[in-house]
Amino acid sequence: MTDTILITGGAGFIGRYVAQACLERGHKVRVLDSLIEQVHGNRNQSEGLDPDVEVVVGDVRDEAALLRALKGATKVVHLAAEVGVGQSMYAVDRYVSVNDYGTAVLFQQLIDNPVKRVVVASSMSIYGEGLYKDADGRIHEDVVRVPRRSESDPWDPLDDQGRPLIPVPTPEWKKPALASVYALSKYVQERLTLTLCPAYGMEGVALRLWNAYGPGQALSNPYTGVLAIFASRLHNGQPPMIFEDGRQRRDFVHVEDVAQAFVLALEHENAPGGVYNVGSGQDRTVSEVAELLSQAMNRPMAPEIAGKTRIGDIRHCIADIGRIQQELGYKSRKDFAEGLAELAEWVAKQEAKDLVNEARKELEARGLVA
């Protein structure tokens, strides 16, 4: 069955891939996007979007723009958001306004103009620290980072006997531990969707996204995904800059797999009411990823290890994707080496401003790097 799908924030990195995947499934697609400079630079509003995608330029907080975008829509993908853990800790009003007030305005309009289903982009950040086990095999889901008092203190969290805890895949049942303004705002987006949809006869689905990467990322945005930041640095002849010791572990998922997850969430009969992790199911250290990308870009360069922590960052969070695999049939298809090669080939043809040092100075000036 053909739907008319509105994608808020649909001209962004993930939105463009979701739009294409929906078109390929035979749906009609409309995009609402404010095209902010930090994300889009001077890019034309239709760049990267199929000509069959209808584009409405406007802010998700603008009721008139939302009503235009919602006209005739039967399903909504809600991607519109400010993205960046570090920046969220000082641009508090901006993040809460766009992410939470923007979601509230969307649902205020959906009350009178309901759709069949709303899929919201949530985030791995809501977990805070991921799930851990100790040396005896006991699970710990309430780990909170303790600031290091000296350089001899370990980076990894410890159990009550002083032994390092071991990160394990984090399932959806883990309680949230909201460590940044960004995490707080994404959790509000998720809960608004799952609370208001059933109250007004709609179906709600939340996808908790891990670190998405691939061609088309905003290379000049120093608060975007870590692989895009590394790529921008390398492209400009600078080493990737890594906070802490570089051994923090993450799951990197290709944007095509993320788009596949959104299509499943839009179409699958099992999806309504569900919360699903979206990752690759494989974890790597941030240092390892930086080195692999430098090799893929043919710019072998050891990363710069800062040895400092950004307030709001977590140590380890690894995706357990069992639920979305079992209930929706999701598969992580893109091989990481292949994905890095694609990214490297695309970056080589781009221009990118390296604004990482400016962003770091901004955080340090506010006492957000320790």
LUMNU-343780 format. One record per residue (C-alpha): x, y, z; residue number from 1. Coordinates in pm, 1 decimal, m for minus. Layout:
          x          y          z     i
          X          Y          Z   NUM
...
***
This chain:
          x          y          z     i
        0.0        0.0        0.0     1
      133.3      342.8      m97.1     2
      167.6      604.6      176.2     3
      252.2      972.9      169.4     4
      537.9     1002.2      416.4     5
      646.7     1329.5      573.0     6
     1009.2     1330.8      691.9     7
     1089.9     1616.3      927.2     8
     1457.1     1704.7      900.8     9
     1447.4     1506.6      579.6    10
     1713.5     1704.9      392.1    11
     1975.1     1597.8      647.0    12
     2219.5     1309.4      624.4    13
     1991.8     1029.6      746.8    14
     1677.8     1191.6      607.6    15
     1803.3     1181.7      249.0    16
     1868.1      807.8      271.9    17
     1531.9      743.8      436.4    18
     1358.9      945.4      165.1    19
     1527.8      743.3     m109.0    20
     1445.0      412.1       60.1    21
     1079.2      514.8       91.8    22
     1062.2      616.6     m275.2    23
     1208.1      280.1     m373.2    24
      924.7      114.6     m177.7    25
      670.5      305.0     m388.8    26
      574.5      568.5     m130.7    27
      531.8      939.5     m191.7    28
      776.6     1148.3       10.7    29
      764.4     1503.6      141.0    30
     1042.4     1667.0      341.2    31
     1023.1     1949.5      594.0    32
     1362.9     2101.2      675.2    33
     1489.3     2437.1      799.9    34
     1827.2     2387.3      625.7    35
     2033.2     2534.2      911.5    36
     2383.7     2644.9      814.1    37
     2569.6     2434.1     1073.9    38
     2438.5     2117.4      906.4    39
     2378.2     2216.8      546.4    40
     2628.1     2497.4      482.6    41
     2538.9     2663.0      152.5    42
     2396.9     2346.7       m0.4    43
     2096.6     2378.3     m227.8    44
     1775.6     2260.2      m60.1    45
     1731.0     1974.2     m307.9    46
     2092.5     1853.1     m312.3    47
     2109.2     1482.1     m240.0    48
     1732.4     1442.1     m267.6    49
     1554.3     1261.6     m549.1    50
     1360.5     1502.6     m777.8    51
     1043.0     1313.5     m682.1    52
     1076.3     1431.0     m320.8    53
      862.6     1734.8     m240.7    54
     1055.1     1985.3      m26.6    55
      894.3     2226.2      219.1    56
     1147.2     2468.7      367.7    57
     1048.0     2552.9      722.3    58
     1113.1     2502.7     1091.3    59
      944.1     2217.3     1275.6    60
      839.7     2474.7     1538.0    61
      648.7     2677.9     1277.3    62
      283.1     2570.9     1289.4    63
      203.9     2708.5      943.3    64
      496.8     2524.8      782.4    65
      402.2     2204.7      964.6    66
       42.6     2223.4      844.8    67
      159.3     2265.1      485.2    68
      394.5     1971.0      522.6    69
      135.9     1747.8      691.1    70
     m135.0     1802.6      428.1    71
     m221.8     1459.8      285.9    72
       49.7     1279.5      482.9    73
      m38.0      931.9      610.0    74
      283.2      857.0      804.5    75
      558.4     1067.0      963.5    76
      929.2     1008.6     1021.7    77
     1044.4     1259.2     1282.8    78
     1415.5     1329.9     1237.1    79
     1419.8     1706.9     1294.3    80
     1661.0     1772.2     1581.2    81
     1973.0     1950.5     1691.7    82
     2243.3     1684.2     1722.7    83
     2554.6     1698.1     1939.2    84
     2623.0     1591.8     2296.9    85
     2895.8     1850.2     2361.9    86
     2717.4     2147.2     2207.1    87
     2393.7     2060.9     2386.7    88
     2563.8     2125.7     2719.7    89
     2595.7     2498.7     2647.4    90
     2334.7     2564.8     2373.5    91
     2068.0     2442.4     2613.0    92
     1780.1     2664.0     2502.1    93
     1842.1     2585.3     2134.9    94
     1850.1     2207.1     2184.7    95
     1545.7     2194.3     2410.7    96
     1354.2     2430.1     2182.1    97
     1415.7     2243.1     1856.4    98
     1409.7     1888.6     1990.9    99
     1138.4     1902.5     2255.6   100
      927.1     2207.5     2174.9   101
      952.5     2115.3     1806.1   102
      820.2     1766.6     1881.3   103
      543.4     1917.8     2093.7   104
      438.5     2147.5     1806.4   105
      438.6     1849.0     1568.6   106
      207.0     1651.1     1794.2   107
      m16.1     1951.5     1861.5   108
      m82.9     1954.7     1487.3   109
     m114.6     1575.9     1467.2   110
     m393.3     1581.2     1727.4   111
     m617.3     1753.6     1471.6   112
     m447.6     1600.8     1165.8   113
     m367.2     1243.1     1272.0   114
     m162.8     1002.5     1062.6   115
     m142.0      623.0     1075.8   116
      208.5      595.8     1217.8   117
      489.9      814.9     1355.8   118
      848.6      686.0     1369.1   119
     1078.0      899.6     1584.1   120
     1457.6      900.3     1577.0   121
     1573.8      844.6     1932.5   122
     1935.3      787.4     2032.9   123
     2175.1      550.5     2205.9   124
     2265.8      852.0     2422.4   125
     1958.5      798.1     2639.1   126
     2120.9      490.5     2794.7   127
     2411.3      690.0     2934.7   128
     2664.1      423.0     3014.7   129
     2578.0       94.9     2844.6   130
     2531.4     m238.8     3015.8   131
     2829.0     m391.2     3197.6   132
     2919.6     m712.1     3373.2   133
     3176.7     m765.1     3645.8   134
     3446.6    m1030.9     3676.7   135
     3193.2    m1264.0     3842.2   136
     2948.4    m1231.4     3553.1   137
     2696.7    m1012.3     3736.6   138
     2516.7     m753.3     3522.3   139
     2532.9     m383.0     3611.4   140
     2282.9     m147.2     3446.0   141
     2319.7      154.7     3675.4   142
     2682.7      245.9     3610.5   143
     2758.3      617.3     3649.8   144
     3092.1      767.5     3554.7   145
     3298.6      909.8     3839.1   146
     3528.2     1199.4     3741.1   147
     3896.3     1105.7     3738.4   148
     4081.3     1278.9     4021.5   149
     4428.7     1207.9     3887.0   150
     4598.7     1078.3     3573.1   151
     4654.0      744.7     3744.6   152
     4280.1      683.4     3783.7   153
     4132.6      433.5     3533.2   154
     3913.2      549.5     3247.3   155
     3683.9      248.3     3275.7   156
     3420.6      226.7     3550.9   157
     3496.7       m8.6     3839.4   158
     3286.8     m242.8     4053.1   159
     3267.1     m208.2     4431.0   160
     3584.5     m414.9     4463.4   161
     3780.6     m182.7     4236.8   162
     3781.7     m421.2     3938.7   163
     3721.5     m285.7     3584.6   164
     3370.1     m352.3     3457.4   165
     3334.2     m517.3     3116.0   166
     3099.6     m358.6     2856.6   167
     2837.8     m590.6     2706.8   168
     2565.4     m527.7     2444.7   169
     2291.5     m296.4     2574.2   170
     1930.4     m411.1     2519.4   171
     1622.0     m188.4     2509.6   172
     1515.9     m284.9     2863.2   173
     1809.8     m103.3     3020.9   174
     1692.0      196.5     3222.5   175
     1778.9      538.0     3077.3   176
     2062.3      730.9     3241.5   177
     2049.3     1074.9     3085.7   178
     2397.9     1228.2     3098.5   179
     2359.3     1527.1     2861.6   180
     2103.3     1783.4     2748.2   181
     2099.8     1607.8     2410.7   182
     2014.0     1275.5     2576.8   183
     1738.4     1439.6     2780.5   184
     1587.7     1599.8     2471.8   185
     1596.2     1278.2     2267.9   186
     1425.8     1087.1     2549.6   187
     1151.2     1350.5     2560.4   188
     1103.1     1312.1     2183.4   189
     1074.9      936.5     2226.9   190
      830.0      951.6     2517.3   191
      609.8     1216.5     2356.0   192
      575.8      990.8     2051.2   193
      498.5      674.0     2247.2   194
      261.0      855.9     2484.3   195
       60.0     1067.1     2241.4   196
       30.4      830.4     1944.1   197
     m192.4      569.5     2113.9   198
     m389.1      843.6     2290.7   199
     m500.5      979.8     1951.7   200
     m539.8      659.7     1752.0   201
     m196.5      664.9     1589.4   202
       86.6      410.7     1598.6   203
      419.8      517.8     1746.2   204
      764.9      363.4     1701.8   205
     1101.0      477.4     1843.3   206
     1437.0      387.1     1690.4   207
     1740.6      432.7     1914.5   208
     2017.9      503.9     1666.3   209
     2385.6      427.4     1722.9   210
     2668.9      604.5     1535.6   211
     2552.4      640.1     1175.1   212
     2812.0      698.9      902.5   213
     2838.6      706.4      524.3   214
     2867.4      936.3      222.1   215
     2676.3     1261.4      263.0   216
     2760.4     1346.0      622.7   217
     2804.5     1710.1      722.1   218
     3184.0     1723.0      715.0   219
     3209.4     2085.0      833.5   220
     2986.6     2035.9     1139.8   221
     3220.5     1971.5     1437.4   222
     2933.2     1832.6     1643.4   223
     2818.9     1565.7     1398.1   224
     2906.0     1194.7     1392.4   225
     3257.7     1104.2     1497.0   226
     3350.9      942.3     1164.1   227
     3258.2     1259.3      975.0   228
     3468.5     1463.4     1218.4   229
     3764.8     1228.7     1172.1   230
     3720.0     1240.1      792.9   231
     3717.0     1619.4      792.0   232
     4038.1     1632.9      996.9   233
     4216.8     1381.0      773.6   234
     4092.5     1551.9      457.5   235
     4257.6     1871.4      584.6   236
     4584.4     1697.4      669.3   237
     4521.8     1686.2     1043.8   238
     4513.9     1379.6     1271.1   239
     4181.6     1267.1     1418.4   240
     4139.8     1416.2     1767.3   241
     4008.2     1170.6     2028.8   242
     3898.9     1246.8     2381.7   243
     3998.3     1021.8     2674.0   244
     4240.0      739.1     2582.6   245
     4070.4      626.0     2260.9   246
     3968.6      286.8     2398.2   247
     3602.9      373.0     2446.8   248
     3387.4      132.8     2245.7   249
     3106.4      218.9     2004.2   250
     2891.1       57.2     1736.9   251
     2909.2      219.4     1391.5   252
     2615.3      154.2     1159.3   253
     2601.7      243.7      790.8   254
     2335.5      496.9      696.3   255
     2183.8      255.0      441.2   256
     2116.8       11.4      724.5   257
     1964.5      294.6      928.3   258
     1733.7      375.2      636.4   259
     1636.3        6.9      617.2   260
     1538.9       21.0      986.4   261
     1313.9      322.1      925.3   262
     1136.3      149.3      636.4   263
     1074.3     m155.4      855.3   264
      946.9       66.8     1136.6   265
      710.5      238.5      892.6   266
      573.5      m78.9      736.4   267
      605.1     m378.3      968.7   268
      295.9     m493.2     1158.1   269
      502.9     m571.6     1468.8   270
      654.1     m224.1     1497.0   271
      378.1      m13.2     1663.1   272
      451.2       64.0     2025.6   273
      804.7      m68.4     1994.1   274
     1141.9       73.7     2091.3   275
     1430.2      m65.3     1886.0   276
     1807.5      m32.2     1890.5   277
     1957.1       31.2     1546.4   278
     2324.3      m58.4     1510.1   279
     2553.2     m303.5     1334.4   280
     2592.8     m545.1     1625.0   281
     2972.5     m499.1     1611.5   282
     3174.5     m274.9     1841.3   283
     3516.7     m116.7     1797.8   284
     3735.0      123.6     1988.7   285
     3730.8      482.2     1870.2   286
     4109.1      469.4     1813.5   287
     4073.7      159.3     1596.3   288
     3809.2      331.8     1387.2   289
     4027.2      641.2     1343.0   290
     4318.3      427.8     1224.1   291
     4102.5      226.7      983.3   292
     3958.8      545.4      833.3   293
     4304.6      700.5      790.4   294
     4410.2      389.8      598.7   295
     4094.3      394.7      384.4   296
     4159.3      761.0      300.1   297
     4524.8      681.7      224.5   298
     4633.6      933.9      487.3   299
     4804.8      717.2      748.5   300
     4818.7      933.9     1057.7   301
     4815.8      838.6     1425.2   302
     4524.0      997.3     1611.1   303
     4581.5     1275.9     1861.2   304
     4476.1     1144.0     2203.7   305
     4348.3     1431.8     2417.6   306
     4355.1     1246.6     2749.1   307
     4059.0     1457.5     2863.3   308
     3688.0     1393.9     2902.8   309
     3397.8     1596.9     2765.8   310
     3124.8     1645.6     3022.9   311
     2822.4     1444.3     2904.8   312
     3022.1     1178.1     2720.4   313
     2991.0      813.6     2817.0   314
     3263.1      548.5     2821.1   315
     3113.6      244.9     2649.0   316
     2780.5      169.4     2483.2   317
     2739.9     m130.7     2254.0   318
     2419.9     m211.0     2064.0   319
     2217.0     m524.0     2126.4   320
     2015.5     m548.2     1802.7   321
     1844.3     m878.5     1877.6   322
     1498.6     m729.5     1917.2   323
     1483.8     m545.7     1583.0   324
     1627.0     m853.8     1411.3   325
     1370.6    m1088.3     1562.3   326
     1061.1     m867.1     1548.6   327
     1113.9     m665.2     1229.4   328
     1361.2     m876.7     1030.8   329
     1634.2     m611.7     1031.8   330
     1979.6     m711.2      906.0   331
     2299.9     m509.5      920.3   332
     2415.3     m561.0      562.7   333
     2701.9     m319.1      509.5   334
     3052.3     m449.9      582.1   335
     3246.6     m191.6      784.0   336
     3557.2     m197.3      562.2   337
     3339.7     m155.0      252.6   338
     3151.4      128.8      419.6   339
     3474.6      308.1      511.1   340
     3602.6      271.3      153.8   341
     3280.9      430.2       21.8   342
     3308.2      712.9      273.3   343
     3673.7      774.8      185.7   344
     3598.5      785.2     m187.7   345
     3318.8     1037.5     m130.2   346
     3520.5     1257.6      108.3   347
     3802.6     1283.7     m147.7   348
     3565.6     1478.5     m375.5   349
     3439.7     1717.9     m105.8   350
     3545.9     2043.4       53.5   351
     3540.8     2042.7      432.9   352
     3622.7     2303.1      694.3   353
     3806.6     2161.7      994.7   354
     3634.5     2332.4     1289.6   355
     3724.7     2074.1     1554.4   356
     3974.7     2294.8     1738.4   357
     3725.5     2581.6     1752.8   358
     3461.1     2347.4     1893.7   359
     3705.4     2214.5     2152.7   360
     3799.0     2568.5     2260.3   361
     3427.6     2646.7     2295.5   362
     3382.4     2351.9     2529.2   363
     3699.3     2425.8     2727.8   364
     3599.4     2790.5     2775.7   365
     3282.5     2670.6     2945.3   366
     3458.7     2415.6     3165.8   367
     3308.0     2122.6     2977.1   368
     3639.3     1944.6     2915.5   369
     3816.7     1795.5     3216.0   370
***
